Amino acid sequence: MSKFDPNTAKPCLTGRGVTKVFGMGDKKTVAVDHVDFNFREGEFVSIVGESGSGKTTLSKMLLGLINVTEGEIDFMGQPRDISSGKKRKEYWKGIQAIFQDPFASYNTFYKIDAVLLDCLKMTGKGHLPMEKKVELMTEACSFVNLRFAELTNKYPFELSGGQRQRLMIARIFLLRPKILLADEPTSMIDACSRSTILDMLQKLREEINMTIIFITHDIGLAYYVSDTVYIMEHGKFVEYGPAEECILHPKAAYTQRLINDVPKIYEEWDLSTV
């Protein structure tokens, strides 16, 4: 496990009153409602909530994919500025994402080599000789238990779901962002691959002291991987704190319900809340 220390870790992504409103007038929907957060360097944070709780909308605002209606976000201690395409690209060097559907993350017309070469170009290594690039790509694939020699000249659709998700982590290994936002990255793959992906994310965090923001509906998974947990309901954080405190001693009724909804093998299942 990482040696994350909440007392010494510096803030890397902070938000105050962050809000997202869709529509106007009677058709107005408040998807994220004045949330505050403080994510620190090297921290594994989980944002937990049911579908429609606002967690994916929040993740898109953190990535700069959609505009914030109200509130402020600081990145590495400075007000975030993504007011132009150039500034947004610069911001993306520090924050990257892995999404739920690994296939949707790839351009189907690009071979795997092109995906990884793009990462090297983004990090200023596009000028390196091809031999050195192959060496770096081989190292990144090896990190996620893939063999570059077996992937070269293939297209993403020729890989399994687990392989595509591991390739996304190899991409992150090359890019080495300060923050990785993982939005339900294990929900479309089998249990064995899920465990492998989570172990790789932990390993990557330890390797480069990266902050991981893990978006999930699975409170058990959040407890297993996280230093800190934020529980989200109807666009608000109803509870947050150290994972053990939040999940073993929950205060909010919503957190208690999420925990009670996890099926237990040796108890009769309570389906009254379904």
Sine and cosine of phi, psi and omega as CSV:
sin_phi,cos_phi,sin_psi,cos_psi,sin_omega,cos_omega
0.00,0.00,0.41,-0.91,-0.01,-1.00
-0.94,0.35,0.42,-0.91,0.04,-1.00
-1.00,-0.06,0.63,0.77,-0.02,-1.00
-0.88,0.48,0.79,-0.61,0.03,-1.00
-0.86,-0.50,0.95,-0.33,-0.06,-1.00
-0.89,0.46,-0.34,0.94,-0.04,-1.00
-0.99,0.15,-0.40,0.92,-0.05,-1.00
-0.92,-0.40,-0.32,0.95,-0.05,-1.00
-0.92,0.38,0.70,-0.71,-0.01,-1.00
-0.99,0.12,0.53,-0.85,0.09,-1.00
-0.90,0.43,0.63,-0.78,0.06,-1.00
-0.85,-0.53,-0.44,0.90,0.05,-1.00
-0.58,-0.82,0.90,-0.44,-0.09,-1.00
-0.80,-0.60,0.63,-0.77,0.02,-1.00
-0.75,-0.67,0.59,-0.81,0.06,-1.00
-0.75,-0.66,0.88,-0.48,0.05,-1.00
0.88,0.47,0.50,0.86,-0.07,-1.00
-0.93,0.38,0.82,-0.57,-0.13,-0.99
-0.68,-0.73,0.59,-0.81,0.13,-0.99
-0.73,-0.69,0.85,-0.53,0.03,-1.00
-0.90,-0.44,0.77,-0.64,0.09,-1.00
-0.96,-0.29,0.64,-0.77,0.05,-1.00
0.98,0.21,-0.04,-1.00,-0.04,-1.00
-0.64,-0.76,0.34,-0.94,0.10,-1.00
0.84,0.55,-0.75,-0.66,-0.04,-1.00
-0.92,0.40,-0.39,0.92,-0.05,-1.00
-1.00,-0.10,0.24,0.97,-0.04,-1.00
-0.95,0.30,0.71,-0.70,0.07,-1.00
-0.82,-0.58,0.83,-0.56,0.06,-1.00
-1.00,-0.04,0.98,-0.20,-0.08,-1.00
-0.99,0.17,-0.62,0.78,0.06,-1.00
-0.77,-0.64,0.79,-0.62,-0.23,-0.97
-0.86,-0.52,1.00,-0.03,0.10,-0.99
0.76,0.65,0.88,0.47,0.01,-1.00
-0.99,-0.11,0.56,-0.83,0.10,-0.99
-0.90,-0.43,0.59,-0.80,0.05,-1.00
-0.43,-0.90,0.34,-0.94,0.02,-1.00
-0.54,-0.84,0.99,-0.13,-0.01,-1.00
-0.99,-0.11,0.71,-0.70,-0.13,-0.99
-0.93,-0.38,0.34,-0.94,-0.03,-1.00
-0.86,0.52,0.75,-0.66,0.05,-1.00
0.98,0.21,0.11,0.99,-0.06,-1.00
-1.00,0.03,0.61,-0.79,0.14,-0.99
-0.97,-0.24,0.95,-0.30,-0.06,-1.00
-0.95,-0.32,0.69,-0.72,0.15,-0.99
-0.91,-0.40,0.71,-0.70,0.15,-0.99
-0.95,-0.31,0.92,-0.39,-0.16,-0.99
-0.93,-0.37,0.69,-0.72,0.07,-1.00
-0.04,-1.00,0.29,-0.96,0.03,-1.00
-0.96,0.27,0.16,-0.99,0.10,-0.99
-0.85,0.53,0.72,-0.70,0.00,-1.00
1.00,0.03,0.06,1.00,-0.02,-1.00
-0.98,0.20,-0.26,0.97,0.04,-1.00
0.95,-0.30,0.01,1.00,-0.11,-0.99
-0.93,0.37,-0.61,0.79,0.02,-1.00
-0.96,0.30,-0.59,0.81,0.08,-1.00
-0.88,0.48,-0.67,0.74,0.04,-1.00
-0.88,0.47,-0.68,0.73,-0.02,-1.00
-0.89,0.46,-0.60,0.80,0.03,-1.00
-0.93,0.37,-0.55,0.83,0.07,-1.00
-0.94,0.35,-0.64,0.77,0.03,-1.00
-0.88,0.47,-0.58,0.81,0.01,-1.00
-0.98,0.18,-0.23,0.97,-0.05,-1.00
0.99,0.17,0.34,0.94,0.01,-1.00
-0.99,0.12,-0.46,0.89,0.12,-0.99
-0.75,-0.66,0.46,-0.89,-0.06,-1.00
-0.97,0.24,0.50,-0.87,0.09,-1.00
-0.99,0.14,0.78,-0.63,0.03,-1.00
-0.95,0.31,-0.65,0.76,-0.06,-1.00
-0.44,-0.90,0.50,-0.87,0.05,-1.00
0.95,-0.30,0.05,-1.00,-0.07,-1.00
-0.74,-0.67,0.60,-0.80,0.08,-1.00
-0.83,-0.56,0.78,-0.63,0.09,-1.00
-0.96,-0.29,0.64,-0.77,0.04,-1.00
-0.85,-0.53,0.85,-0.52,-0.03,-1.00
0.80,0.60,0.68,0.74,0.11,-0.99
0.99,0.13,0.01,1.00,-0.01,-1.00
-0.84,-0.55,0.52,-0.85,0.08,-1.00
-0.83,0.55,0.76,-0.65,-0.03,-1.00
-0.93,0.38,0.74,-0.67,0.03,-1.00
-0.83,-0.56,0.96,-0.27,0.06,-1.00
-0.83,-0.56,0.63,0.77,-0.11,-0.99
-0.97,0.26,-0.25,0.97,0.04,-1.00
-0.72,-0.69,0.28,-0.96,0.01,-1.00
-0.85,0.52,-0.64,0.77,-0.01,-1.00
-0.91,0.42,-0.69,0.72,-0.01,-1.00
-0.93,0.37,-0.57,0.82,0.02,-1.00
-0.91,0.42,-0.68,0.74,0.02,-1.00
-0.90,0.45,-0.61,0.79,0.03,-1.00
-0.91,0.43,-0.66,0.75,0.04,-1.00
-0.88,0.47,-0.64,0.77,-0.03,-1.00
-0.92,0.38,-0.27,0.96,0.11,-0.99
-0.93,0.37,-0.43,0.90,-0.03,-1.00
-0.99,-0.13,-0.29,0.96,-0.01,-1.00
-0.66,-0.75,0.80,-0.60,-0.01,-1.00
-0.76,-0.65,0.14,-0.99,-0.08,-1.00
-0.66,-0.75,0.46,-0.89,0.23,-0.97
-0.85,-0.53,0.77,-0.64,-0.08,-1.00
-0.97,-0.26,0.13,-0.99,-0.05,-1.00
-0.86,0.51,-0.72,0.69,-0.06,-1.00
-0.98,-0.20,0.98,-0.21,-0.05,-1.00
-0.89,0.46,-0.49,0.87,-0.04,-1.00
-0.93,0.37,-0.61,0.79,-0.03,-1.00
-0.93,0.37,-0.27,0.96,-0.03,-1.00
-0.99,0.16,-0.20,0.98,-0.07,-1.00
-0.95,-0.30,0.52,-0.85,0.21,-0.98
-0.99,0.15,0.89,-0.46,-0.12,-0.99
-0.91,0.42,-0.28,0.96,-0.01,-1.00
-1.00,0.03,-0.14,0.99,-0.03,-1.00
-0.99,-0.14,0.74,-0.68,0.10,-1.00
-0.96,0.27,0.28,-0.96,-0.04,-1.00
-0.86,0.51,-0.61,0.80,0.02,-1.00
-0.83,0.55,-0.69,0.73,-0.05,-1.00
-0.91,0.41,-0.60,0.80,0.02,-1.00
-0.87,0.49,-0.74,0.68,-0.05,-1.00
-0.96,0.27,-0.59,0.81,0.04,-1.00
-0.90,0.43,-0.57,0.82,0.07,-1.00
-0.87,0.50,-0.62,0.79,0.02,-1.00
-0.90,0.43,-0.68,0.74,0.01,-1.00
-0.90,0.43,-0.62,0.78,0.03,-1.00
-0.90,0.44,-0.67,0.74,0.00,-1.00
-0.88,0.48,-0.53,0.85,-0.05,-1.00
-1.00,-0.07,0.23,0.97,0.07,-1.00
0.98,0.18,0.32,0.95,-0.01,-1.00
-0.95,-0.32,0.27,0.96,-0.02,-1.00
-0.91,0.41,-0.35,0.94,-0.05,-1.00
-1.00,0.09,-0.18,0.98,-0.07,-1.00
-0.91,0.42,0.48,-0.88,0.07,-1.00
-0.89,0.46,0.47,-0.88,-0.09,-1.00
-0.84,0.55,-0.59,0.81,0.00,-1.00
-0.86,0.51,-0.69,0.73,0.01,-1.00
-0.93,0.37,-0.62,0.78,0.03,-1.00
-0.88,0.48,-0.69,0.73,0.02,-1.00
-0.88,0.47,-0.63,0.78,0.04,-1.00
-0.88,0.48,-0.71,0.71,0.00,-1.00
-0.92,0.38,-0.66,0.76,0.01,-1.00
-0.92,0.38,-0.60,0.80,0.04,-1.00
-0.90,0.43,-0.66,0.75,0.02,-1.00
-0.89,0.45,-0.69,0.73,-0.01,-1.00
-0.90,0.44,-0.67,0.74,0.02,-1.00
-0.92,0.38,-0.63,0.78,0.02,-1.00
-0.88,0.47,-0.57,0.82,0.01,-1.00
-0.86,0.52,-0.54,0.84,-0.02,-1.00
-0.96,-0.29,0.39,0.92,0.04,-1.00
0.86,0.51,0.63,0.78,0.14,-0.99
-0.87,-0.48,0.44,-0.90,0.04,-1.00
-0.95,-0.31,0.90,-0.44,-0.04,-1.00
-0.85,0.53,-0.61,0.80,-0.02,-1.00
-0.87,0.50,-0.47,0.88,0.01,-1.00
-1.00,0.03,-0.25,0.97,-0.04,-1.00
-0.99,-0.13,-0.45,0.90,-0.11,-0.99
-0.84,0.55,0.67,-0.75,-0.03,-1.00
0.95,0.30,0.12,0.99,0.07,-1.00
-0.99,-0.11,0.33,-0.94,0.09,-1.00
-0.98,-0.19,0.42,-0.91,-0.02,-1.00
-0.82,0.58,-0.56,0.83,-0.04,-1.00
-0.93,0.36,-0.20,0.98,0.03,-1.00
-1.00,0.08,-0.05,1.00,0.00,-1.00
-0.97,-0.24,0.33,-0.94,0.10,-1.00
-0.98,0.21,0.20,-0.98,0.02,-1.00
-0.86,0.51,-0.68,0.73,0.01,-1.00
-0.90,0.43,-0.63,0.77,0.03,-1.00
-0.91,0.41,-0.64,0.77,0.00,-1.00
-0.91,0.42,-0.64,0.77,0.00,-1.00
-0.93,0.36,-0.60,0.80,0.05,-1.00
-0.92,0.39,-0.57,0.82,0.05,-1.00
-0.90,0.43,-0.57,0.82,0.07,-1.00
-0.89,0.46,-0.59,0.81,0.03,-1.00
-0.95,0.30,-0.58,0.82,0.09,-1.00
-0.87,0.49,-0.61,0.79,0.07,-1.00
-0.86,0.51,-0.72,0.69,0.00,-1.00
-0.90,0.43,-0.59,0.81,0.04,-1.00
-0.86,0.51,-0.62,0.78,0.02,-1.00
-0.96,0.26,-0.63,0.77,-0.06,-1.00
-0.97,0.23,-0.55,0.83,0.01,-1.00
0.76,0.65,0.84,0.54,0.04,-1.00
-0.95,0.30,0.28,-0.96,0.06,-1.00
-0.96,0.28,-0.52,0.85,-0.07,-1.00
-0.75,-0.66,0.70,-0.71,0.13,-0.99
-0.89,-0.46,0.81,-0.59,0.05,-1.00
-0.97,-0.23,0.92,-0.39,-0.05,-1.00
-0.95,-0.31,0.97,-0.25,-0.07,-1.00
-1.00,-0.10,0.98,-0.20,-0.01,-1.00
0.74,0.67,0.77,0.64,-0.15,-0.99
-0.95,0.30,-0.15,0.99,-0.07,-1.00
-0.90,-0.44,0.04,1.00,-0.15,-0.99
-0.97,0.23,-0.28,0.96,-0.03,-1.00
-0.96,-0.29,0.22,0.98,0.00,-1.00
-0.82,-0.58,0.29,-0.96,-0.09,-1.00
-0.94,0.33,0.23,-0.97,-0.12,-0.99
-0.87,0.50,-0.62,0.79,-0.02,-1.00
-0.91,0.40,-0.73,0.69,0.03,-1.00
-0.90,0.43,-0.57,0.82,-0.02,-1.00
-0.86,0.51,-0.73,0.68,0.01,-1.00
-0.89,0.46,-0.66,0.75,0.01,-1.00
-0.88,0.47,-0.70,0.71,-0.02,-1.00
-0.89,0.46,-0.70,0.71,-0.01,-1.00
-0.90,0.44,-0.65,0.76,0.04,-1.00
-0.89,0.45,-0.62,0.79,0.02,-1.00
-0.92,0.39,-0.63,0.78,0.04,-1.00
-0.90,0.45,-0.67,0.74,0.04,-1.00
-0.89,0.46,-0.68,0.74,-0.01,-1.00
-0.90,0.44,-0.66,0.75,0.01,-1.00
-0.91,0.42,-0.64,0.77,0.04,-1.00
-0.88,0.48,-0.70,0.71,-0.01,-1.00
-0.92,0.40,-0.59,0.81,-0.06,-1.00
-0.91,0.41,-0.68,0.74,-0.12,-0.99
-0.81,-0.58,0.25,0.97,0.01,-1.00
0.80,0.60,0.69,0.72,-0.06,-1.00
-1.00,0.07,0.59,-0.80,0.11,-0.99
-0.99,0.11,0.75,-0.67,0.05,-1.00
-0.90,-0.44,0.82,-0.57,0.09,-1.00
-0.95,-0.30,0.94,-0.34,-0.14,-0.99
-0.97,-0.24,0.91,-0.41,0.01,-1.00
-1.00,-0.07,0.84,-0.54,-0.07,-1.00
-0.44,-0.90,0.36,-0.93,0.15,-0.99
-0.98,-0.21,-0.07,1.00,-0.12,-0.99
-1.00,-0.09,0.99,-0.17,-0.09,-1.00
-0.93,0.36,-0.48,0.87,0.05,-1.00
-0.92,0.40,-0.68,0.74,0.04,-1.00
-0.90,0.43,-0.65,0.76,0.01,-1.00
-0.88,0.48,-0.66,0.75,0.01,-1.00
-0.90,0.44,-0.63,0.78,-0.06,-1.00
-0.92,0.39,-0.64,0.77,-0.16,-0.99
-0.98,-0.22,-0.29,0.96,-0.29,-0.96
-0.99,-0.13,0.48,-0.88,0.27,-0.96
-1.00,0.09,-0.69,0.72,-0.09,-1.00
-0.75,-0.66,0.60,-0.80,-0.01,-1.00
-0.82,-0.58,0.70,-0.71,0.14,-0.99
-0.91,-0.41,0.83,-0.56,0.02,-1.00
-0.99,-0.16,0.82,-0.57,-0.11,-0.99
-0.90,-0.43,0.77,-0.64,0.05,-1.00
-0.66,-0.75,0.78,-0.62,0.03,-1.00
0.76,0.66,0.70,0.72,0.10,-0.99
0.99,0.15,0.02,1.00,-0.01,-1.00
-0.86,-0.51,0.45,-0.89,0.17,-0.99
-1.00,0.08,0.92,-0.39,-0.04,-1.00
-1.00,0.00,-0.27,0.96,0.01,-1.00
-0.27,-0.96,0.59,-0.80,0.13,-0.99
-0.39,-0.92,0.38,-0.93,-0.02,-1.00
0.42,-0.91,-0.14,-0.99,0.06,-1.00
-0.81,0.58,0.61,-0.79,-0.10,-1.00
-0.82,0.58,-0.71,0.70,-0.04,-1.00
-0.89,0.46,-0.67,0.75,-0.03,-1.00
-0.91,0.42,-0.73,0.68,-0.05,-1.00
-0.91,0.41,-0.65,0.76,-0.17,-0.99
-1.00,-0.09,-0.54,0.84,0.04,-1.00
-1.00,0.07,-0.44,0.90,0.01,-1.00
-0.74,-0.67,0.88,0.48,-0.07,-1.00
-0.92,0.39,0.62,-0.78,0.02,-1.00
-0.98,-0.21,-0.63,0.78,-0.06,-1.00
-0.97,0.23,0.63,-0.77,0.00,-1.00
-0.87,0.49,-0.58,0.81,-0.02,-1.00
-0.91,0.41,-0.66,0.75,0.03,-1.00
-0.89,0.46,-0.68,0.73,0.00,-1.00
-0.88,0.48,-0.63,0.77,0.00,-1.00
-0.92,0.39,-0.66,0.75,0.03,-1.00
-0.86,0.51,-0.66,0.75,-0.01,-1.00
-0.93,0.36,-0.67,0.74,0.00,-1.00
-0.92,0.40,-0.43,0.90,-0.02,-1.00
-0.98,0.22,-0.18,0.98,0.04,-1.00
-0.97,0.25,0.87,-0.49,-0.03,-1.00
-0.89,0.45,0.67,-0.74,0.04,-1.00
-0.91,-0.41,0.72,-0.69,-0.15,-0.99
-0.88,0.48,-0.66,0.75,-0.15,-0.99
-0.99,-0.15,0.22,0.98,0.04,-1.00
-0.83,-0.56,0.44,-0.90,0.08,-1.00
-0.93,0.37,0.73,-0.68,-0.05,-1.00
-0.96,0.29,0.75,-0.66,0.07,-1.00
-1.00,-0.07,0.95,-0.31,-0.06,-1.00
-0.98,-0.18,0.19,0.98,-0.08,-1.00
-0.92,0.38,-0.43,0.90,-0.03,-1.00
-1.00,-0.03,-0.07,1.00,-0.05,-1.00
-0.98,0.17,0.00,0.00,0.00,0.00
